[in-house]
């Protein structure tokens, strides 16, 4: 493989928890790039439901047999971490027009600062209602969330 043409995309997020929507984006993104680095951003301002080490374990376990997916954490600007792992692209998902406005602004800033391109994939229609915040809310009240997380991913 020509290393100069090896395409890496960074898929950043808090993934608290990783959902079937995230899984869909990774699966579809792998058809466009050679490798995806799922990057769990550390945001001290956000109170997470799952500790960072548990999120890393859950997602790594899900992709343990997929050599084209790495799972890392970072505590810096996303573009700095993208450069550190050699990513030429940032992968993002869009569920709505509101998501589009937010992602476009960040993508423009990232491209201006670093030259790193962002590509977005629209969420599959059947998954537009799935979000980590909704899954966390269901978990808080003891609901079964197995329909919203990837099959085989252990939450606890």
C-alpha positions in Angstrom: 0.0 0.0 0.0 1.3 3.5 -0.9 1.6 5.2 2.5 1.3 8.6 0.8 -2.2 7.7 -0.3 -3.3 6.0 3.0 -6.4 7.9 4.1 -7.1 8.3 7.8 -10.2 10.0 9.2 -10.6 11.1 12.8 -14.1 10.5 14.2 -14.2 12.7 17.3 -16.9 12.8 20.0 -17.6 12.1 23.6 -19.4 8.8 22.7 -21.2 8.7 26.1 -22.3 6.1 25.1 -21.4 4.9 21.6 -24.7 4.3 19.7 -25.9 2.5 16.7 -25.8 5.8 14.9 -22.1 6.1 15.6 -21.6 2.5 14.5 -23.4 3.3 11.2 -21.1 6.3 10.5 -18.0 4.2 11.2 -19.2 1.4 8.9 -20.1 3.8 6.1 -16.9 5.8 6.6 -14.7 2.8 6.2 -15.9 2.6 2.6 -14.3 6.0 2.0 -11.1 5.8 3.9 -8.4 3.2 4.9 -8.6 3.8 8.6 -10.8 5.5 11.2 -9.6 6.7 14.5 -12.5 7.0 16.9 -11.3 9.8 19.2 -13.0 10.3 22.5 -12.5 13.9 23.5 -12.0 14.7 27.1 -14.2 17.6 28.1 -13.9 18.5 31.8 -16.9 20.8 31.5 -19.1 17.9 30.6 -20.3 15.5 33.3 -20.1 12.1 31.6 -22.3 9.1 32.4 -19.6 6.6 31.7 -16.0 7.1 32.8 -13.4 7.6 30.0 -11.7 4.3 30.6 -15.0 2.4 30.4 -15.9 4.2 27.1 -12.5 3.2 25.7 -13.0 -0.4 26.7 -16.6 -0.6 25.3 -15.7 0.8 21.9 -12.3 -1.1 21.6 -14.2 -4.3 22.5 -16.7 -3.6 19.7 -13.9 -3.1 17.1 -11.4 -5.6 18.4 -11.6 -7.6 15.2 -11.5 -4.6 12.8 -7.9 -3.6 12.2 -9.0 -0.5 10.3 -10.4 1.1 13.4 -8.4 2.5 16.3 -9.9 4.0 19.5 -8.0 6.7 21.3 -8.7 9.6 23.7 -7.4 13.1 23.6 -7.3 16.3 25.5 -6.5 19.0 23.0 -8.0 20.7 20.0 -9.5 18.2 17.6 -7.3 19.4 14.7 -4.2 19.0 16.8 -5.1 15.4 17.6 -6.0 14.8 14.0 -2.5 16.0 13.0 -0.9 13.8 15.7 -2.5 10.6 14.4 -1.9 11.6 10.7 -5.6 12.1 9.8 -6.3 14.0 6.6 -10.0 14.1 7.4 -12.5 14.6 10.2 -15.6 12.4 9.9 -18.9 13.8 11.3 -22.5 12.8 11.2 -25.5 15.1 10.6 -29.0 14.3 11.8 -30.7 17.7 11.1 -30.3 21.2 9.8 -29.3 22.3 13.2 -26.4 19.8 13.2 -25.4 21.1 9.7 -25.1 24.7 10.8 -23.0 23.7 13.8 -20.7 21.3 11.9 -20.2 23.6 8.9 -18.9 26.4 11.2 -16.4 24.1 12.9 -15.4 22.5 9.6 -14.7 25.9 8.1 -12.6 26.9 11.1 -10.7 23.6 11.2 -9.9 23.8 7.4 -8.7 27.4 7.8 -6.5 26.6 10.7 -5.1 23.3 9.6 -6.1 22.4 6.1 -7.8 19.3 7.4 -11.1 18.6 5.5 -14.2 17.5 7.2 -16.6 15.1 5.5 -20.1 14.6 6.8 -22.4 11.6 6.4 -26.1 12.1 6.8 -27.6 9.8 9.4 -29.6 6.9 8.0 -33.3 7.9 8.2 -34.1 5.0 10.6 -31.5 6.3 13.1 -32.1 10.1 13.2 -33.8 9.8 16.6 -30.9 8.0 18.2 -28.5 10.2 20.3 -26.2 9.6 23.2 -28.0 12.1 25.3 -31.3 10.3 24.8 -29.7 6.9 25.6 -28.2 8.4 28.8 -31.6 9.6 29.9 -33.1 6.2 29.3 -30.3 4.6 31.3 -30.8 7.0 34.2 -34.3 5.8 34.5 -33.5 2.1 34.2 -34.8 1.5 30.7 -33.4 -1.2 28.3 -31.3 0.6 25.7 -30.1 -2.5 23.8 -32.0 -1.3 20.7 -29.9 1.8 20.6 -26.3 0.5 21.2 -24.4 -1.7 18.9 -25.0 -5.4 19.2 -22.3 -7.0 21.3 -21.2 -3.9 23.1 -21.3 -4.3 26.8 -22.3 -1.2 28.8 -21.5 -2.4 32.3 
